[in-house]
Amino acid sequence: MVIPPPVRPPRITKFLKLYVLKMHFTNKYVSAQVIHAPTATVASSASSQEKALRSSMGSTGDVAAAAKIGKILGERLLLKKVPAISVFLMREQKYHGKVKAVIDSLREAGVKLL
């Protein structure tokens, strides 16, 4: 009697790392974008420089603005049916302050992070 090897599901992470989150912060503004890595195109983006968002924010460069940008970006990603993204942090970016606010609000919006 031959026992067949177990059937393993295909590796999901192999397919889901196609979308990468990149963030840029200045003293005045916060911007974040998700890039489709194989084609090098922007899948979705959000910035505190957008006219529609500036009126609803008190300050455009603080942690609260970063949280709002993350929430809006998460909603835009779900509309485009992007279920999960991976996070790309520059060397000087640490998981603290504005970076943490963007990532946590993306999680709360329903986007999975790899």
C-alpha positions in Angstrom: 0.0 0.0 0.0 1.4 3.3 -1.1 0.7 6.4 1.0 0.5 9.5 -1.2 2.3 12.7 0.0 0.1 15.2 1.7 -1.6 17.8 -0.5 -0.3 21.3 0.4 -2.1 24.4 -0.6 -0.2 26.7 -2.9 1.9 29.3 -1.1 -0.3 32.3 -0.8 2.5 34.6 0.2 4.2 34.0 -3.2 1.3 35.7 -4.9 0.4 38.4 -2.3 3.8 40.1 -2.2 3.1 41.8 -5.4 1.8 44.9 -3.7 4.3 47.0 -1.7 3.4 49.9 0.6 5.8 52.9 0.4 5.4 56.0 2.6 6.9 59.5 2.5 6.8 62.0 5.3 7.7 65.7 5.4 7.1 68.2 8.1 4.0 69.4 6.3 2.6 66.4 4.5 2.1 62.7 4.6 1.8 60.5 1.6 1.5 56.7 1.0 1.2 54.6 -2.1 0.9 51.0 -2.9 3.0 49.8 -5.9 2.4 46.7 -8.0 5.9 45.4 -8.0 6.0 43.4 -11.3 4.7 46.2 -13.5 6.1 49.1 -11.3 2.7 50.9 -11.4 0.9 52.6 -8.6 -2.1 50.6 -7.6 -3.5 53.2 -5.2 -2.3 56.3 -3.3 -3.4 58.8 -0.7 -1.8 62.1 0.4 -2.6 64.9 2.7 -2.0 67.3 -0.2 -5.2 66.3 -1.9 -7.7 69.2 -1.9 -10.6 67.0 -0.8 -8.7 65.8 2.3 -7.0 69.0 3.3 -10.3 70.6 4.4 -11.3 67.7 6.7 -7.9 67.6 8.4 -6.7 70.1 11.1 -3.0 69.6 10.5 -1.7 67.8 7.4 1.6 66.6 8.9 1.0 65.0 12.3 0.2 61.5 13.5 -3.6 62.0 13.2 -3.2 63.0 9.6 -1.1 59.9 9.0 -3.8 57.7 10.6 -6.4 59.3 8.3 -4.2 58.7 5.2 -3.8 55.1 6.2 -7.6 54.6 6.6 -8.3 56.3 3.3 -5.6 54.2 1.5 -7.1 51.0 3.0 -10.5 51.9 1.8 -9.2 52.6 -1.7 -7.3 49.3 -1.8 -10.3 47.3 -0.8 -12.3 49.0 -3.6 -9.6 47.9 -6.1 -9.8 44.3 -4.5 -6.2 44.3 -3.2 -6.5 42.0 -0.1 -3.0 42.1 1.2 0.2 44.1 0.9 3.8 44.0 2.1 5.4 46.9 3.8 8.7 48.5 2.6 10.4 50.6 5.3 13.4 52.7 4.5 16.4 52.4 6.7 15.6 55.5 8.7 11.9 54.6 9.2 11.1 52.8 12.4 7.7 51.3 13.4 6.9 54.4 15.5 4.9 57.6 15.3 3.6 58.4 11.8 4.7 55.0 10.3 2.9 53.1 13.0 -0.2 55.3 12.5 -0.4 54.5 8.8 0.2 50.8 9.2 -2.3 50.4 12.1 -5.0 52.2 10.3 -4.4 50.1 7.2 -4.9 47.0 9.4 -8.1 48.5 10.9 -9.5 49.2 7.4 -9.2 45.4 6.7 -6.0 45.2 4.6 -3.8 42.3 5.6 -0.1 43.0 5.9 2.7 40.5 5.1 
